[in-house]
Amino acid sequence: MVANLVRKDFLLVKKMAAAFLAVSILVPIILMVNAAQMAGIEIISCLYMVILTEILFMQSVAMEEEKSPKAVALLCAAPYSRKSYIIARYLCYLIFYGASLAIYSVIAAVYPRFNFLNVTEALTVFLISTVLYGIYTPIMIKYGATKGQLVISAAILLVSMGPTFLVRLFHPDLHHIIEFLQGSSNLMTAIVVGISGVVIFTLSMILSIRIFSRKEL
């Protein structure tokens, strides 16, 4: 049943598939062209891909559902539970994360100025993007797509200005952190980063389920 809900979300915005793909491909290339010498540009590029495509996707789904406000109520009445509805949303996030990594890897394979992400870097991308998605989703579920746009605006501003601000404020330390992530093969580091991402993902999903279970449809 959850698989049907995931498929439903993709069908709602299938007309925008080309736009999502374009964002995934163009974002890392544009960043590499304009900031090729920035430390950690590979991590930042992949992070932009995940955040922008995922939030744009979820916002598009929410906007489409708000066009028929009774559709969600009917959907959750039978045969799908409210819990399944939320789980499907979070599975969509994992699908986009995996797809973004795959697209980035293809770009890195054909574009020599990109380096492949190691395990620690990939999990760092998952952790950071999960924090943003974990904040956005409960807010969007509780207050709707319109107020969710405020989170999108903040996220876009963050991913646009964040790296520059961090470089200027913490340049030496940030450089060392990026070098550590790029050269890290420490299993313990990967495990800690990965577990942190999973914990945040799980807590956000539980919170979203509770909010949606109490929401009047």
C-alpha positions in Angstrom: 0.0 0.0 0.0 2.8 2.4 0.8 4.3 1.7 -2.7 1.0 2.9 -4.2 1.1 6.1 -2.2 4.7 6.7 -3.4 3.6 6.1 -6.9 0.7 8.5 -6.4 3.1 11.3 -5.4 5.2 10.9 -8.4 2.2 10.8 -10.7 0.9 14.0 -9.3 4.0 15.9 -10.5 5.1 13.8 -13.5 4.8 16.8 -15.7 7.7 18.4 -13.8 10.0 15.4 -14.1 12.1 17.1 -16.7 12.5 20.2 -14.4 13.7 18.0 -11.5 16.2 16.2 -13.8 17.4 19.6 -15.1 18.0 20.9 -11.6 19.9 17.7 -10.6 22.2 18.0 -13.6 22.7 21.8 -13.9 23.2 22.6 -10.2 26.5 20.8 -9.7 27.8 21.9 -13.1 27.0 25.6 -12.4 28.6 25.4 -9.0 31.7 23.7 -10.4 32.1 26.4 -13.1 31.7 29.3 -10.7 33.4 27.9 -7.6 35.7 25.2 -8.8 38.4 26.0 -6.3 36.1 26.0 -3.2 37.0 23.3 -0.7 34.3 20.7 -0.6 32.6 21.7 -3.8 31.6 18.1 -4.4 29.8 17.8 -1.1 28.1 21.2 -1.6 27.0 20.3 -5.1 25.4 17.0 -4.1 23.8 18.7 -1.1 22.3 21.3 -3.3 20.9 18.6 -5.6 19.2 16.7 -2.8 17.8 19.8 -1.1 16.5 21.7 -4.1 15.0 18.7 -5.9 13.4 17.1 -2.8 11.8 20.3 -1.4 10.6 21.4 -4.8 9.1 17.9 -5.3 7.3 17.8 -2.0 6.1 21.4 -2.3 4.7 20.5 -5.8 2.9 17.5 -4.4 1.4 19.5 -1.6 0.2 22.2 -3.9 -1.4 19.7 -6.2 -3.2 18.0 -3.2 -4.4 21.4 -1.9 -6.3 21.8 -5.2 -8.5 18.9 -4.1 -8.6 19.3 -0.3 -11.1 16.4 0.2 -8.9 14.0 -1.8 -6.5 13.3 1.1 -9.4 12.7 3.5 -10.9 10.2 1.1 -7.5 8.6 0.5 -6.8 8.1 4.2 -10.4 6.9 5.0 -9.8 3.7 3.1 -7.8 1.7 2.4 -4.7 3.7 3.4 -3.9 4.7 6.9 -2.5 8.2 7.9 0.7 6.5 9.0 1.2 5.0 5.6 0.6 8.4 4.0 3.4 9.9 5.9 5.8 7.0 5.5 5.3 7.3 1.8 6.4 10.9 1.9 9.6 10.0 3.7 10.3 7.1 1.3 10.1 9.7 -1.5 12.8 11.6 0.3 15.0 8.5 0.4 14.3 7.9 -3.3 15.4 11.4 -4.2 18.5 11.1 -2.1 19.5 7.9 -3.8 18.7 9.3 -7.2 20.7 12.5 -6.5 23.7 10.4 -5.5 23.4 8.3 -8.7 23.1 11.4 -10.9 26.1 13.0 -9.2 28.1 9.8 -9.7 27.3 9.8 -13.4 28.3 13.5 -13.7 31.6 12.7 -11.8 32.3 9.9 -14.1 32.0 12.0 -17.3 33.1 15.4 -15.9 36.8 15.0 -14.8 36.7 18.1 -12.5 34.4 16.3 -10.1 35.5 13.7 -7.6 33.3 10.9 -6.4 32.0 11.1 -2.9 33.3 8.7 -0.3 31.0 7.0 2.2 31.5 9.7 4.9 30.8 12.5 2.4 27.6 10.8 1.2 26.4 10.3 4.7 27.2 13.9 5.6 25.0 15.0 2.7 22.3 12.7 4.0 22.6 14.2 7.5 22.5 17.8 6.5 19.6 17.4 4.0 17.7 15.3 6.5 17.9 18.1 9.1 16.4 20.5 6.6 13.8 18.0 5.3 13.0 16.9 8.9 12.1 20.5 9.8 10.2 21.3 6.6 7.9 18.2 6.5 6.2 18.5 9.9 5.7 22.3 9.3 4.2 21.6 5.9 1.9 18.9 7.2 0.7 21.0 10.1 0.3 24.3 8.4 0.0 23.5 4.7 1.9 24.1 1.5 1.5 27.9 1.6 3.3 28.3 4.9 5.7 25.6 3.9 6.9 28.0 1.2 8.5 30.0 4.0 10.6 27.1 4.8 11.5 26.7 1.2 12.6 30.3 1.0 14.7 29.9 4.1 16.2 26.7 2.7 17.1 28.2 -0.7 18.6 31.3 1.1 20.6 29.0 3.4 22.0 26.8 0.6 22.7 29.9 -1.5 24.4 32.0 1.2 25.4 29.4 3.7 28.7 28.2 2.1 30.0 31.7 1.5 29.1 32.8 5.0 30.7 29.8 6.6 33.9 30.1 4.5 34.3 33.8 5.5 33.5 33.2 9.2 35.2 29.8 9.7 37.6 29.6 6.8 40.5 27.7 8.5 38.3 25.4 10.5 35.9 24.7 7.6 38.8 23.9 5.3 40.1 21.3 7.8 36.6 19.8 8.2 36.2 19.4 4.5 39.7 17.9 4.2 38.8 15.5 6.9 35.6 14.4 5.3 37.2 14.0 1.9 40.1 12.0 3.2 38.3 10.1 5.9 38.1 6.4 5.7 37.4 6.1 9.4 34.6 3.6 9.9 33.6 5.1 13.2 33.2 8.6 11.6 30.9 7.2 8.9 28.9 5.2 11.5 28.4 8.3 13.8 27.3 10.5 10.8 25.1 7.8 9.4 23.4 7.0 12.8 22.8 10.8 13.4 21.1 11.1 10.0 18.9 8.0 10.7 17.9 9.3 14.2 16.9 12.7 12.8 15.0 11.0 9.9 13.1 8.7 12.3 12.3 11.4 14.8 11.0 13.7 12.1 8.9 10.9 10.6 7.4 10.1 14.1 6.6 13.7 14.7 5.0 14.1 11.2 2.9 10.9 11.9 1.6 12.3 15.2 0.8 15.7 13.7 -1.0 14.2 10.7 -2.9 11.7 12.9 -4.4 14.6 14.9 -5.0 16.9 12.0 -8.6 17.4 10.9 -9.0 16.6 7.2 
